[in-house]
Amino acid sequence: MATMTHPAEIKSSDQKPTDSLTNLLDLMTESPNDASQGFDTKSALEIARIINHEDAKVAAAVRKALPEIAQVIDSVARSLREGGRLIYIGAGSSGRIASLDACECPHYFSTSPQTVQCIMAGGPKALASPVEVNEDSEELGQRDLARRRPTRQDMIIGLSASGRTPYVVGAIAYARARCAKTACITCNHGTPLAGAADIAIVADVGPEVISGSTRMKAATAQKMITNMITTGAMTRLGYVYENLMVNVHMQNTKLVERGICILMRACHITREQAVDVIKSAGRSVPVALVMLKAGVDNPEAVRRLARSYGNVRLAIEDTTMDL
């Protein structure tokens, strides 16, 4: 059977590759994996074992990038504290991972949807349906980011497993030219994307079980890293108290119950007491927690949280010292 080739994949014989079009065969994420040779002949249990064995390597690869991840956490926290935004930009599986992280921040930390955003190559429809042709254009990446008007207060993070996706490279280069802070998350060393960003987070997970299928180990690594970045930044901002998600937005029965349990654990009170305080706090867990821990009324708890820019621990201690 003849193989159909998309026109965007065809290059004339005299076309010279650019830095952003590095030969795929040179990328670790595209290399064959010795551990999965003969993969199509394996039983279901053998397939699961091989994938599980390879997945076990992801955390170790992410661990090597912790210093750069920590830099990005602090940079994101500074941006958000100064009124800036975290804007992810990606394509394909990488963009979908970023979109997932962005859309969950309001749910878990009560942030505005504008605080953490994601730009996906091909737009929102690409979350469910592939629009890969958009990945090939640096100009489209620049255009889509330009619509968000990035400033020096913003942190722009580009995600690309290969580190060579033109759409993402173009967007990060544009962001840097606009004096925004930039970082990238990739799974290959020495890539155009790493060269374009201020901070490069490289999780070298090695070859995929199915060569080039970066929705597997590479995407798992990117999910772990984005989790670290937003959770770390929100914690640095004081939206977490001890290890409790105190900024939870109580919009449904499960989240109301979670808020009650948080107060019970943090303040060692009964359920009835927690319910009463949450009601008097206007259904705000941070306000309720400050009221209980600092022994103040609702208006004073609200004032303390305003003075501390929402940092619960600082509000309890009634100080606005720098983090």
N, C-alpha and C positions, 0 to 999 in steps of 0.2 A: 504493500500500500504506500502510495506517495505521501510524503510529509509536507504539510502546508506550512509555509513560512510567512509570518506577518511582515508587511512591507517595512515596518519600522526597524525590523531586525536585519534588513539587507543593507550591506555597505558596498560601495563600489571598490574595485580592487586597488584603486589609487588613493582611497581615503586614508588619511593618517590618523591613528588613534590619538585622542587627547589624554591628558592626565586623568580626567574623570572617567575615561573609558578604558581603564586598565584591563589587560587581558584576564578574563575570568579564570583561566586555567592557573594563573599565578596566585589566586586567592586561596587561603586555607579553607574557607567555608565552601569552596567548590571542589576541593580535592577528594579523591576516593578514600574511603575508610576501610582499612584492612580488617577491622573487626566485623564488618558486615558483608564481606565477600560471600557470594552465593546466597544473598539475603532472600531472593525469590524462591529458593528451594527449602526454606526453613519452615518448621511447624509454627503454629500460633504461639506456643509457649516459648520456643526459641526466639521468635521475633520479639516478643515482649521482654525476654531476658537481655537481648542485645541492646534494645532501646534503653532499658533501665540501666544497664551498665554504662552506656554513653551519657545518659542524663546525670549520672552520679558525678561526672567530671565538671558539671556546670558551676556548682558552688565554689569549687577550687579555683576556677578561672575568674570568677567574680571577685574572690578574695584577693587576688593579685592586683585588682584595680581599686581596692578600698581607699588608698590615699587620694586618688582623683575623684572618687565618688564623694568623699568627705569635703573636698574643695567645692564641689558643685552644690552639696547640701547647704554649706554656709553661704555660697553666692546666691542661691535661690532664696534663702531666709532673708538675706539683706535686701534683695530686690522686693520681696513682698512686704517687708517692714517699711520700705521707702515708698510704698504705693505702686510698685511696678507689678509686672506679671511674669508668670512662667508660661512660655509658649513652646510646646513641642511641635516638631514638623517631621513628617516621615511619609513613607510610601509602602504599600504592600503590607506584609505581616508586621513590619516595624511600626508603621503608622497606626495599625490597629491596636498594637500593644500600647502605644502612647495615648491613643484615644480612650482606651479603657481606663488608664490611670487618671487622665484629666477628668473624665466624667464622674469618677467616684469620689473626687475630693470634696465637692459640696455635701455629699451624702455622709461622709465620715468626719469632716472637719468644719462643716457649716460655712465654708468659704463661698464667695460669689462665683457663679459660673465663669465670670470674666477673669478671675484670679489665676486659674490654671486652664489653659486652652490647648487645643491641638489642631493643627492644620494638616489635612490629609491630601496627598496627591490624588486628584480626581474628585475631590470634594466628598461630602457626606455619603453619597451613593457608593463610593469606593469601599466603604466599610463592609458592605455586603456583596458587592459585585466588583470583580477586578477591573481596574482601569489603568493597566500597566503602562500604556503609551505615554501617560503624563509624566512618568518617572524620568523620561529621557530628556526633559527640557529644564535647563538651568533658569531660563527666562520665566517659565511658569512658576518655579519655586520662588524666584525673586518677586514676581507679581503678586502671588498669593500672600506672601509675608508682608509686602508693602501695604496691602490693604489693612493690615492690623496696626500700621504705623508704629513700628518698634522704636523705643527710646533707650537712653542710657540706663534708665531704671529697670528695664526688662531683662529677663534671662531667657535666651532662645536655645533650645536643645534639639539638635538634629539626630534622628535615629536612622541608621542604615547598617544592616548586618555586613554588607560587603564593604561599606565605607566609600563607595564610588558612585552612588545614585546621583545623577546630575541635578535632579529636582532639589534634593536636600543640600547638596554642596552649594548650589546657587543661592539658596535661601540663607544658609549660614554665612556665606561670604557677604551677602547684602546686609544681614543683621550686624555683622562686625563693622562694615563700612558706616553704618548708622550709629556706631558707638554703643550698641547693645552688648551685654555680656553674652558670650556664646560657649557652648559645650557640645559634645557629640557622644553618642553611644554606638560603638561599632564592634565587630568581632574579627577584624583584621588589622595588622600593624602597617604603618607607613602608607596610609591611604589619603586620597585628596580631601576627604571629609575631616580627617584628623588634622591635616595641615591648615584647614580653613578655620577651625575652632580654637578658642582660647584654651580650653581644657578638653583633652581627649580621653574618654573612658573606653578602654579596649578590653573586652572580655574574650580572650582567645580560647574558644571552646573546642577548637580543632574541627576536623571534617565531620560532616553530618552522616548519620546512618544511611540516608539516601542522599547522595552527593548533590549539594546545592539546595537542599530542602531546608532553608533557613527559618521555616516556621517551627522547627524542632529545637535543637539546643540553642541556637542563636536567639530565637524568640524567647525561650525560657530565661536566658541570661538577661535579656533586655527587660523582661517583666520583673525579675528580681531587682534590677538596678533602678528602674523607675519607682518601684515600691520603696526602695531605700531613700531615694531623693525626696519624694513628696512626704513620706512619713518622717524622715529626718528633719526636713525644713519646717514642717508643721509643729514638730516637737520642739525645735529650737525657738519657734515663735511663742511657745507656751500653750498650744492648743491641746497638749497632752499633759496630764498631771500624774506623777509616778508613771505607771504604764497603762493608765486608763484613758479612754477616748472621750474626754470630758466635753469636747465641742460637738458631740453627736447632735444631729438635727432631728428632733423627735416628731417625725411626720406621720408615722404609722404605729400600730400597736406594738410591734417588735421593738422599734426604736424607743418608744416610751418606756417599755419594760427595761431596756438596756440602760436608759438614763436612771431609772429607779435603782437598779442593781449597782450602778457606778457609785451613787451616793451612799448606798448601804455599805459598800466595801470601803470606800474612802473615809467615811466618817463613823463607821461602826454603829450604825443606827438601825432601827427596825424599818420594815417596809412601810408601815403606817406613817412613821416620822418622815421618811423620804418622800412619800407622796404629798404630805402636807407642805413640806418645804418647797418642792418643785412647783406646786400650785402658787405659793406665795412669791416664788421667783419668776413667775410668768412663763413657766415651762422651759426655763433656761437652766441647764445643768451647771454651766460656769457660775452663773449668779448664785444658784443654790449652794454650790460648793464653797464659794467665798463667804456667803452668809454663815454657813455652818462652821467653817474652819477659822474665820476671823471674828466670829461672834458679832456680826453687824447686820443691819436691816437691808432691805432690798435697795433703796436709793444709794446707800453707801457702797454696797457691793457693786452696783452699776458704775458709780464714780470711780472706784478703784480699778475696775476692769478697763474703763476709758483711759485712766492715767497710765496703765501698764500696756496699752494697745492690745488688750485681749489676752495677755499672758496671765494665766490663772495663778501660777505660783507667786509671781510678783505681786499680783493683786492681793493675795492672801497675806503676803509679807508687807504689803503697802509700800513698795519701793519701785522706782522706775529706773533702777540701775541698768546699764547696758548689759546685754547678754554676752 
